[in-house]
Amino acid sequence: MAFAFPDSFRALLPRRFRDRRPRVAVVRLSGTIGAVSPIRPGLSIGGVAGSLERAFGMPGVKAVALVINSPGGSPAQSHLIHRRIRALAEEKGVPVIAFVEDVAASGGYMIACAADEIVADPTSIVGSIGVVSAGFGFHGLLEKLGVERRVHTQGEAKSMLDPFRPEDPADVERLKRIQADVQDLFTGLVTARRPGLSNSENLFTGAVWTGRQALPLGLVDALGDVRTAMRARFGDKVDLRLVAEARGGLLSRLLRRGGAPGGIDLAEGAMAAFAERAAFARYGL
């Protein structure tokens, strides 16, 4: 039999004991996945593991809400975050609901699939279940500048897709095999986690849909936002507890990387910001 404190004594207890409201832990997962910069760190398992542990370990938690706003990024980091969410959900027996804000595309959608339910805004961008690799070729520029590229390797594939050499068809074929393997894992994961997917069109072409379009396709389960949905499920008194990400300040991040304030690479920070902006811009955001 559970012990109930008399109301006259409840006000003297710590808040976690006197608060009878249903509690939902909220974890925000925003930004590109795997991008690393001392100024603009991206989402990674190392960066979000602590927040996830605190969310699932919160006393009296009824559910964990993931608020996702990500255009994707590293397949490995996306998969690692997905697996950690599932492991914690099963270990703690806590349901997980993902809420899509602007976008949950590619790796962002992979993370969303770790949830038991996915809720999107009608205007959210969802999908992009595919694999992409992009780069530049500079060999023509080097020739114009009169610069000779010298590369010495042990192993014929060590300089694969070197941007300063002409593209090798064998390298492209090797890359496509790697992409096909990652795509196979991605589609298998989505199919397993989303058994109600529509067969009306091929959902694994890398295409995207709005939240409203994604609903009948089975890519999401409902339309809405975290506050409205959680109040409808747990009542108007639901306690939404935001779990802040413990990244630390800029100085601490630089020191962890062995840098110092005077050595901030502004070019790296600018490139990281540009890359993240370009990733969101792909979806019109």
KESE-147956 format. One record per residue (C-alpha): residue number from 0; residue in one letter; chain; x, y, z. Coordinates in Angstrom, 2 decimals. Example, Ala and Ser with C-alpha at 12.3 -4.5 7.8 and 13.67 -1.06 7.14 Angstrom:
<rs>
<r seq="0" type="A" mol="A" east="12.30" north="-4.50" up="7.80"/>
<r seq="1" type="S" mol="A" east="13.67" north="-1.06" up="7.14"/>
</rs>
This chain:
<rs>
<r seq="0" type="M" mol="A" east="0.00" north="0.00" up="0.00"/>
<r seq="1" type="A" mol="A" east="1.41" north="3.39" up="-0.99"/>
<r seq="2" type="F" mol="A" east="1.92" north="5.89" up="1.82"/>
<r seq="3" type="A" mol="A" east="0.03" north="9.18" up="1.43"/>
<r seq="4" type="F" mol="A" east="1.21" north="12.28" up="3.28"/>
<r seq="5" type="P" mol="A" east="-1.56" north="14.27" up="5.02"/>
<r seq="6" type="D" mol="A" east="-2.28" north="17.52" up="3.20"/>
<r seq="7" type="S" mol="A" east="-1.26" north="19.50" up="6.29"/>
<r seq="8" type="F" mol="A" east="2.29" north="18.15" up="6.00"/>
<r seq="9" type="R" mol="A" east="2.60" north="18.11" up="2.20"/>
<r seq="10" type="A" mol="A" east="3.58" north="21.80" up="2.01"/>
<r seq="11" type="L" mol="A" east="6.63" north="21.05" up="4.18"/>
<r seq="12" type="L" mol="A" east="7.98" north="18.40" up="1.79"/>
<r seq="13" type="P" mol="A" east="10.36" north="18.95" up="-1.14"/>
<r seq="14" type="R" mol="A" east="8.55" north="19.84" up="-4.32"/>
<r seq="15" type="R" mol="A" east="9.12" north="16.45" up="-5.94"/>
<r seq="16" type="F" mol="A" east="7.16" north="14.80" up="-3.10"/>
<r seq="17" type="R" mol="A" east="4.34" north="17.30" up="-2.71"/>
<r seq="18" type="D" mol="A" east="3.65" north="17.86" up="-6.42"/>
<r seq="19" type="R" mol="A" east="0.91" north="15.45" up="-7.53"/>
<r seq="20" type="R" mol="A" east="0.77" north="16.69" up="-11.12"/>
<r seq="21" type="P" mol="A" east="1.67" north="14.21" up="-13.86"/>
<r seq="22" type="R" mol="A" east="5.20" north="14.96" up="-15.00"/>
<r seq="23" type="V" mol="A" east="6.56" north="14.87" up="-18.56"/>
<r seq="24" type="A" mol="A" east="10.27" north="15.36" up="-19.25"/>
<r seq="25" type="V" mol="A" east="10.95" north="17.50" up="-22.34"/>
<r seq="26" type="V" mol="A" east="14.22" north="17.14" up="-24.25"/>
<r seq="27" type="R" mol="A" east="14.96" north="19.49" up="-27.14"/>
<r seq="28" type="L" mol="A" east="17.04" north="18.02" up="-29.98"/>
<r seq="29" type="S" mol="A" east="17.83" north="20.91" up="-32.32"/>
<r seq="30" type="G" mol="A" east="20.43" north="21.44" up="-35.02"/>
<r seq="31" type="T" mol="A" east="22.42" north="19.41" up="-37.50"/>
<r seq="32" type="I" mol="A" east="23.62" north="16.01" up="-36.37"/>
<r seq="33" type="G" mol="A" east="27.32" north="15.35" up="-35.98"/>
<r seq="34" type="A" mol="A" east="28.60" north="18.81" up="-36.98"/>
<r seq="35" type="V" mol="A" east="31.50" north="19.71" up="-34.68"/>
<r seq="36" type="S" mol="A" east="32.69" north="23.24" up="-33.99"/>
<r seq="37" type="P" mol="A" east="33.72" north="24.87" up="-30.71"/>
<r seq="38" type="I" mol="A" east="31.25" north="27.65" up="-31.44"/>
<r seq="39" type="R" mol="A" east="28.36" north="25.66" up="-32.97"/>
<r seq="40" type="P" mol="A" east="28.44" north="22.07" up="-31.68"/>
<r seq="41" type="G" mol="A" east="25.97" north="19.77" up="-33.40"/>
<r seq="42" type="L" mol="A" east="23.87" north="16.95" up="-32.00"/>
<r seq="43" type="S" mol="A" east="25.87" north="13.90" up="-30.96"/>
<r seq="44" type="I" mol="A" east="25.45" north="10.99" up="-28.58"/>
<r seq="45" type="G" mol="A" east="28.10" north="12.53" up="-26.33"/>
<r seq="46" type="G" mol="A" east="26.22" north="15.81" up="-26.20"/>
<r seq="47" type="V" mol="A" east="22.70" north="14.46" up="-25.57"/>
<r seq="48" type="A" mol="A" east="23.33" north="11.32" up="-23.51"/>
<r seq="49" type="G" mol="A" east="23.28" north="13.21" up="-20.21"/>
<r seq="50" type="S" mol="A" east="20.00" north="14.98" up="-21.03"/>
<r seq="51" type="L" mol="A" east="18.38" north="11.69" up="-22.02"/>
<r seq="52" type="E" mol="A" east="19.57" north="9.95" up="-18.84"/>
<r seq="53" type="R" mol="A" east="18.17" north="12.77" up="-16.69"/>
<r seq="54" type="A" mol="A" east="14.87" north="12.78" up="-18.57"/>
<r seq="55" type="F" mol="A" east="14.21" north="9.06" up="-18.25"/>
<r seq="56" type="G" mol="A" east="15.48" north="9.03" up="-14.66"/>
<r seq="57" type="M" mol="A" east="13.30" north="11.91" up="-13.50"/>
<r seq="58" type="P" mol="A" east="11.24" north="10.91" up="-10.42"/>
<r seq="59" type="G" mol="A" east="7.60" north="10.25" up="-11.25"/>
<r seq="60" type="V" mol="A" east="8.01" north="10.86" up="-14.98"/>
<r seq="61" type="K" mol="A" east="5.00" north="9.68" up="-17.00"/>
<r seq="62" type="A" mol="A" east="6.49" north="10.21" up="-20.46"/>
<r seq="63" type="V" mol="A" east="9.46" north="11.72" up="-22.27"/>
<r seq="64" type="A" mol="A" east="8.74" north="14.26" up="-25.00"/>
<r seq="65" type="L" mol="A" east="11.41" north="14.79" up="-27.67"/>
<r seq="66" type="V" mol="A" east="11.07" north="18.16" up="-29.39"/>
<r seq="67" type="I" mol="A" east="12.94" north="17.69" up="-32.66"/>
<r seq="68" type="N" mol="A" east="14.13" north="20.34" up="-35.09"/>
<r seq="69" type="S" mol="A" east="16.87" north="18.82" up="-37.25"/>
<r seq="70" type="P" mol="A" east="17.59" north="18.53" up="-40.98"/>
<r seq="71" type="G" mol="A" east="19.78" north="15.47" up="-40.35"/>
<r seq="72" type="G" mol="A" east="23.51" north="14.90" up="-40.63"/>
<r seq="73" type="S" mol="A" east="25.75" north="12.06" up="-39.53"/>
<r seq="74" type="P" mol="A" east="24.08" north="8.63" up="-39.98"/>
<r seq="75" type="A" mol="A" east="26.20" north="7.14" up="-37.20"/>
<r seq="76" type="Q" mol="A" east="25.33" north="9.80" up="-34.63"/>
<r seq="77" type="S" mol="A" east="21.66" north="9.66" up="-35.64"/>
<r seq="78" type="H" mol="A" east="21.63" north="5.90" up="-35.15"/>
<r seq="79" type="L" mol="A" east="23.48" north="6.09" up="-31.83"/>
<r seq="80" type="I" mol="A" east="21.00" north="8.65" up="-30.46"/>
<r seq="81" type="H" mol="A" east="18.09" north="6.53" up="-31.74"/>
<r seq="82" type="R" mol="A" east="19.45" north="3.42" up="-30.02"/>
<r seq="83" type="R" mol="A" east="20.09" north="5.22" up="-26.74"/>
<r seq="84" type="I" mol="A" east="16.52" north="6.54" up="-26.64"/>
<r seq="85" type="R" mol="A" east="15.10" north="3.07" up="-27.28"/>
<r seq="86" type="A" mol="A" east="17.36" north="1.46" up="-24.69"/>
<r seq="87" type="L" mol="A" east="16.34" north="3.95" up="-22.00"/>
<r seq="88" type="A" mol="A" east="12.64" north="3.73" up="-22.90"/>
<r seq="89" type="E" mol="A" east="12.68" north="-0.06" up="-22.57"/>
<r seq="90" type="E" mol="A" east="14.84" north="-0.05" up="-19.45"/>
<r seq="91" type="K" mol="A" east="12.68" north="2.50" up="-17.61"/>
<r seq="92" type="G" mol="A" east="9.32" north="1.49" up="-19.10"/>
<r seq="93" type="V" mol="A" east="8.58" north="5.10" up="-20.05"/>
<r seq="94" type="P" mol="A" east="6.69" north="6.01" up="-23.27"/>
<r seq="95" type="V" mol="A" east="8.34" north="8.41" up="-25.71"/>
<r seq="96" type="I" mol="A" east="6.55" north="10.94" up="-27.91"/>
<r seq="97" type="A" mol="A" east="8.42" north="12.91" up="-30.57"/>
<r seq="98" type="F" mol="A" east="7.22" north="16.38" up="-31.56"/>
<r seq="99" type="V" mol="A" east="8.45" north="17.80" up="-34.87"/>
<r seq="100" type="E" mol="A" east="8.90" north="21.56" up="-35.07"/>
<r seq="101" type="D" mol="A" east="10.31" north="22.97" up="-38.33"/>
<r seq="102" type="V" mol="A" east="11.85" north="19.76" up="-39.64"/>
<r seq="103" type="A" mol="A" east="12.68" north="16.16" up="-38.82"/>
<r seq="104" type="A" mol="A" east="14.42" north="15.04" up="-41.98"/>
<r seq="105" type="S" mol="A" east="16.95" north="12.31" up="-42.74"/>
<r seq="106" type="G" mol="A" east="18.82" north="11.65" up="-39.47"/>
<r seq="107" type="G" mol="A" east="16.32" north="13.89" up="-37.68"/>
<r seq="108" type="Y" mol="A" east="13.54" north="11.56" up="-38.77"/>
<r seq="109" type="M" mol="A" east="15.61" north="8.54" up="-37.74"/>
<r seq="110" type="I" mol="A" east="15.75" north="9.99" up="-34.23"/>
<r seq="111" type="A" mol="A" east="12.01" north="10.70" up="-34.29"/>
<r seq="112" type="C" mol="A" east="11.41" north="7.03" up="-35.11"/>
<r seq="113" type="A" mol="A" east="12.83" north="6.13" up="-31.70"/>
<r seq="114" type="A" mol="A" east="9.58" north="7.47" up="-30.23"/>
<r seq="115" type="D" mol="A" east="6.45" north="5.40" up="-29.73"/>
<r seq="116" type="E" mol="A" east="4.47" north="8.19" up="-31.40"/>
<r seq="117" type="I" mol="A" east="5.38" north="11.07" up="-33.70"/>
<r seq="118" type="V" mol="A" east="3.39" north="14.32" up="-33.61"/>
<r seq="119" type="A" mol="A" east="4.11" north="17.06" up="-36.15"/>
<r seq="120" type="D" mol="A" east="2.91" north="20.55" up="-36.84"/>
<r seq="121" type="P" mol="A" east="0.84" north="20.63" up="-40.06"/>
<r seq="122" type="T" mol="A" east="3.57" north="22.76" up="-41.68"/>
<r seq="123" type="S" mol="A" east="6.54" north="20.71" up="-40.42"/>
<r seq="124" type="I" mol="A" east="8.85" north="19.08" up="-42.96"/>
<r seq="125" type="V" mol="A" east="9.16" north="15.31" up="-42.47"/>
<r seq="126" type="G" mol="A" east="10.95" north="12.49" up="-44.25"/>
<r seq="127" type="S" mol="A" east="14.04" north="12.57" up="-46.47"/>
<r seq="128" type="I" mol="A" east="14.61" north="8.87" up="-45.86"/>
<r seq="129" type="G" mol="A" east="17.76" north="8.53" up="-47.92"/>
<r seq="130" type="V" mol="A" east="21.52" north="9.01" up="-47.95"/>
<r seq="131" type="V" mol="A" east="23.47" north="11.85" up="-49.54"/>
<r seq="132" type="S" mol="A" east="27.15" north="12.68" up="-49.94"/>
<r seq="133" type="A" mol="A" east="28.38" north="15.96" up="-51.41"/>
<r seq="134" type="G" mol="A" east="31.68" north="17.70" up="-51.98"/>
<r seq="135" type="F" mol="A" east="33.74" north="19.79" up="-54.41"/>
<r seq="136" type="G" mol="A" east="36.41" north="19.10" up="-56.98"/>
<r seq="137" type="F" mol="A" east="39.41" north="21.45" up="-57.11"/>
<r seq="138" type="H" mol="A" east="41.79" north="19.71" up="-59.50"/>
<r seq="139" type="G" mol="A" east="41.06" north="22.19" up="-62.31"/>
<r seq="140" type="L" mol="A" east="41.80" north="25.09" up="-60.00"/>
<r seq="141" type="L" mol="A" east="45.15" north="23.59" up="-59.01"/>
<r seq="142" type="E" mol="A" east="46.13" north="23.26" up="-62.66"/>
<r seq="143" type="K" mol="A" east="45.33" north="26.92" up="-63.30"/>
<r seq="144" type="L" mol="A" east="47.39" north="27.93" up="-60.29"/>
<r seq="145" type="G" mol="A" east="50.27" north="25.74" up="-61.33"/>
<r seq="146" type="V" mol="A" east="50.09" north="23.71" up="-58.11"/>
<r seq="147" type="E" mol="A" east="51.01" north="20.01" up="-58.15"/>
<r seq="148" type="R" mol="A" east="49.12" north="17.67" up="-55.81"/>
<r seq="149" type="R" mol="A" east="51.30" north="14.98" up="-54.19"/>
<r seq="150" type="V" mol="A" east="49.71" north="12.11" up="-52.26"/>
<r seq="151" type="H" mol="A" east="51.52" north="8.98" up="-51.03"/>
<r seq="152" type="T" mol="A" east="49.46" north="6.14" up="-49.53"/>
<r seq="153" type="Q" mol="A" east="49.66" north="2.55" up="-48.40"/>
<r seq="154" type="G" mol="A" east="46.41" north="1.10" up="-49.70"/>
<r seq="155" type="E" mol="A" east="44.84" north="2.03" up="-53.02"/>
<r seq="156" type="A" mol="A" east="41.62" north="3.31" up="-51.44"/>
<r seq="157" type="K" mol="A" east="43.23" north="5.63" up="-48.88"/>
<r seq="158" type="S" mol="A" east="42.86" north="8.70" up="-51.10"/>
<r seq="159" type="M" mol="A" east="39.30" north="7.86" up="-52.15"/>
<r seq="160" type="L" mol="A" east="37.39" north="10.89" up="-53.47"/>
<r seq="161" type="D" mol="A" east="40.33" north="13.24" up="-53.01"/>
<r seq="162" type="P" mol="A" east="38.82" north="16.63" up="-54.01"/>
<r seq="163" type="F" mol="A" east="42.13" north="17.73" up="-55.50"/>
<r seq="164" type="R" mol="A" east="42.24" north="14.90" up="-58.05"/>
<r seq="165" type="P" mol="A" east="39.89" north="14.01" up="-60.92"/>
<r seq="166" type="E" mol="A" east="36.97" north="11.86" up="-59.79"/>
<r seq="167" type="D" mol="A" east="37.67" north="8.15" up="-60.10"/>
<r seq="168" type="P" mol="A" east="34.68" north="6.00" up="-61.21"/>
<r seq="169" type="A" mol="A" east="35.91" north="3.20" up="-58.92"/>
<r seq="170" type="D" mol="A" east="35.74" north="5.57" up="-55.95"/>
<r seq="171" type="V" mol="A" east="32.20" north="6.60" up="-56.88"/>
<r seq="172" type="E" mol="A" east="31.13" north="2.97" up="-57.14"/>
<r seq="173" type="R" mol="A" east="32.65" north="2.21" up="-53.73"/>
<r seq="174" type="L" mol="A" east="30.82" north="5.21" up="-52.22"/>
<r seq="175" type="K" mol="A" east="27.52" north="4.07" up="-53.70"/>
<r seq="176" type="R" mol="A" east="27.94" north="0.64" up="-52.10"/>
<r seq="177" type="I" mol="A" east="28.50" north="2.33" up="-48.73"/>
<r seq="178" type="Q" mol="A" east="25.44" north="4.53" up="-49.25"/>
<r seq="179" type="A" mol="A" east="23.33" north="1.52" up="-50.23"/>
<r seq="180" type="D" mol="A" east="24.27" north="-0.26" up="-47.01"/>
<r seq="181" type="V" mol="A" east="23.37" north="2.77" up="-44.87"/>
<r seq="182" type="Q" mol="A" east="20.12" north="3.20" up="-46.80"/>
<r seq="183" type="D" mol="A" east="19.23" north="-0.45" up="-46.20"/>
<r seq="184" type="L" mol="A" east="19.69" north="0.05" up="-42.44"/>
<r seq="185" type="F" mol="A" east="17.67" north="3.29" up="-42.52"/>
<r seq="186" type="T" mol="A" east="14.71" north="1.83" up="-44.42"/>
<r seq="187" type="G" mol="A" east="14.72" north="-1.29" up="-42.26"/>
<r seq="188" type="L" mol="A" east="14.66" north="0.83" up="-39.10"/>
<r seq="189" type="V" mol="A" east="11.79" north="3.00" up="-40.34"/>
<r seq="190" type="T" mol="A" east="9.79" north="-0.02" up="-41.52"/>
<r seq="191" type="A" mol="A" east="10.24" north="-1.76" up="-38.17"/>
<r seq="192" type="R" mol="A" east="9.32" north="1.29" up="-36.10"/>
<r seq="193" type="R" mol="A" east="6.48" north="2.48" up="-38.37"/>
<r seq="194" type="P" mol="A" east="4.43" north="-0.64" up="-39.26"/>
<r seq="195" type="G" mol="A" east="1.52" north="1.47" up="-40.50"/>
<r seq="196" type="L" mol="A" east="3.39" north="3.05" up="-43.42"/>
<r seq="197" type="S" mol="A" east="1.32" north="3.57" up="-46.55"/>
<r seq="198" type="N" mol="A" east="2.08" north="1.63" up="-49.71"/>
<r seq="199" type="S" mol="A" east="0.55" north="4.34" up="-51.89"/>
<r seq="200" type="E" mol="A" east="3.96" north="5.72" up="-52.87"/>
<r seq="201" type="N" mol="A" east="7.64" north="5.01" up="-52.36"/>
<r seq="202" type="L" mol="A" east="8.57" north="6.70" up="-49.12"/>
<r seq="203" type="F" mol="A" east="12.27" north="5.86" up="-49.39"/>
<r seq="204" type="T" mol="A" east="13.31" north="8.11" up="-52.25"/>
<r seq="205" type="G" mol="A" east="14.62" north="10.93" up="-50.06"/>
<r seq="206" type="A" mol="A" east="11.48" north="13.00" up="-50.66"/>
<r seq="207" type="V" mol="A" east="9.92" north="15.14" up="-47.92"/>
<r seq="208" type="W" mol="A" east="6.35" north="15.98" up="-46.96"/>
<r seq="209" type="T" mol="A" east="4.58" north="18.47" up="-44.74"/>
<r seq="210" type="G" mol="A" east="3.22" north="17.19" up="-41.47"/>
<r seq="211" type="R" mol="A" east="-0.29" north="17.25" up="-42.88"/>
<r seq="212" type="Q" mol="A" east="0.80" north="15.24" up="-45.94"/>
<r seq="213" type="A" mol="A" east="2.80" north="12.84" up="-43.80"/>
<r seq="214" type="L" mol="A" east="-0.15" north="11.88" up="-41.58"/>
<r seq="215" type="P" mol="A" east="-2.08" north="9.70" up="-44.07"/>
<r seq="216" type="L" mol="A" east="1.23" north="8.16" up="-45.22"/>
<r seq="217" type="G" mol="A" east="1.91" north="6.87" up="-41.71"/>
<r seq="218" type="L" mol="A" east="5.10" north="8.88" up="-41.27"/>
<r seq="219" type="V" mol="A" east="3.53" north="10.65" up="-38.26"/>
<r seq="220" type="D" mol="A" east="0.69" north="9.69" up="-35.93"/>
<r seq="221" type="A" mol="A" east="-0.94" north="13.03" up="-35.21"/>
<r seq="222" type="L" mol="A" east="-0.76" north="16.77" up="-35.77"/>
<r seq="223" type="G" mol="A" east="-0.14" north="19.19" up="-32.93"/>
<r seq="224" type="D" mol="A" east="2.43" north="20.56" up="-30.49"/>
<r seq="225" type="V" mol="A" east="3.94" north="19.37" up="-27.23"/>
<r seq="226" type="R" mol="A" east="1.92" north="21.57" up="-24.85"/>
<r seq="227" type="T" mol="A" east="-1.47" north="20.91" up="-26.43"/>
<r seq="228" type="A" mol="A" east="-0.89" north="17.19" up="-26.88"/>
<r seq="229" type="M" mol="A" east="0.44" north="16.61" up="-23.37"/>
<r seq="230" type="R" mol="A" east="-2.38" north="18.62" up="-21.78"/>
<r seq="231" type="A" mol="A" east="-4.90" north="16.57" up="-23.76"/>
<r seq="232" type="R" mol="A" east="-3.28" north="13.34" up="-22.59"/>
<r seq="233" type="F" mol="A" east="-2.37" north="14.11" up="-18.98"/>
<r seq="234" type="G" mol="A" east="-4.68" north="16.99" up="-18.13"/>
<r seq="235" type="D" mol="A" east="-4.33" north="20.75" up="-17.87"/>
<r seq="236" type="K" mol="A" east="-2.13" north="20.45" up="-14.77"/>
<r seq="237" type="V" mol="A" east="0.59" north="18.42" up="-16.53"/>
<r seq="238" type="D" mol="A" east="4.07" north="19.42" up="-15.39"/>
<r seq="239" type="L" mol="A" east="6.29" north="19.86" up="-18.47"/>
<r seq="240" type="R" mol="A" east="9.88" north="19.75" up="-17.24"/>
<r seq="241" type="L" mol="A" east="12.48" north="20.95" up="-19.74"/>
<r seq="242" type="V" mol="A" east="15.74" north="19.03" up="-19.39"/>
<r seq="243" type="A" mol="A" east="18.51" north="21.45" up="-20.33"/>
<r seq="244" type="E" mol="A" east="21.51" north="20.17" up="-22.28"/>
<r seq="245" type="A" mol="A" east="24.67" north="20.46" up="-20.20"/>
<r seq="246" type="R" mol="A" east="27.07" north="21.63" up="-22.88"/>
<r seq="247" type="G" mol="A" east="28.90" north="24.10" up="-20.69"/>
<r seq="248" type="G" mol="A" east="30.08" north="27.53" up="-21.76"/>
<r seq="249" type="L" mol="A" east="32.23" north="28.42" up="-24.75"/>
<r seq="250" type="L" mol="A" east="35.37" north="28.50" up="-22.62"/>
<r seq="251" type="S" mol="A" east="34.82" north="25.01" up="-21.23"/>
<r seq="252" type="R" mol="A" east="34.13" north="23.62" up="-24.71"/>
<r seq="253" type="L" mol="A" east="37.32" north="25.18" up="-26.02"/>
<r seq="254" type="L" mol="A" east="39.35" north="23.80" up="-23.13"/>
<r seq="255" type="R" mol="A" east="37.95" north="20.31" up="-23.72"/>
<r seq="256" type="R" mol="A" east="39.24" north="20.61" up="-27.28"/>
<r seq="257" type="G" mol="A" east="42.63" north="21.85" up="-26.07"/>
<r seq="258" type="G" mol="A" east="42.07" north="25.39" up="-27.29"/>
<r seq="259" type="A" mol="A" east="41.91" north="28.78" up="-25.65"/>
<r seq="260" type="P" mol="A" east="39.81" north="31.92" up="-26.17"/>
<r seq="261" type="G" mol="A" east="42.62" north="33.60" up="-28.05"/>
<r seq="262" type="G" mol="A" east="42.81" north="30.67" up="-30.45"/>
<r seq="263" type="I" mol="A" east="39.19" north="30.59" up="-31.56"/>
<r seq="264" type="D" mol="A" east="39.08" north="29.67" up="-35.21"/>
<r seq="265" type="L" mol="A" east="36.51" north="32.16" up="-36.51"/>
<r seq="266" type="A" mol="A" east="36.72" north="30.68" up="-40.00"/>
<r seq="267" type="E" mol="A" east="35.75" north="27.27" up="-38.62"/>
<r seq="268" type="G" mol="A" east="32.84" north="28.78" up="-36.73"/>
<r seq="269" type="A" mol="A" east="31.67" north="30.68" up="-39.80"/>
<r seq="270" type="M" mol="A" east="31.89" north="27.56" up="-41.97"/>
<r seq="271" type="A" mol="A" east="29.96" north="25.53" up="-39.39"/>
<r seq="272" type="A" mol="A" east="27.24" north="28.18" up="-39.27"/>
<r seq="273" type="F" mol="A" east="27.09" north="28.29" up="-43.08"/>
<r seq="274" type="A" mol="A" east="26.89" north="24.49" up="-43.31"/>
<r seq="275" type="E" mol="A" east="24.09" north="24.32" up="-40.75"/>
<r seq="276" type="R" mol="A" east="22.18" north="27.12" up="-42.49"/>
<r seq="277" type="A" mol="A" east="22.56" north="25.32" up="-45.83"/>
<r seq="278" type="A" mol="A" east="21.24" north="22.09" up="-44.31"/>
<r seq="279" type="F" mol="A" east="18.04" north="23.83" up="-43.15"/>
<r seq="280" type="A" mol="A" east="17.78" north="25.79" up="-46.42"/>
<r seq="281" type="R" mol="A" east="17.49" north="22.51" up="-48.35"/>
<r seq="282" type="Y" mol="A" east="13.97" north="22.27" up="-46.93"/>
<r seq="283" type="G" mol="A" east="13.02" north="25.88" up="-47.53"/>
<r seq="284" type="L" mol="A" east="13.67" north="26.92" up="-43.93"/>
</rs>
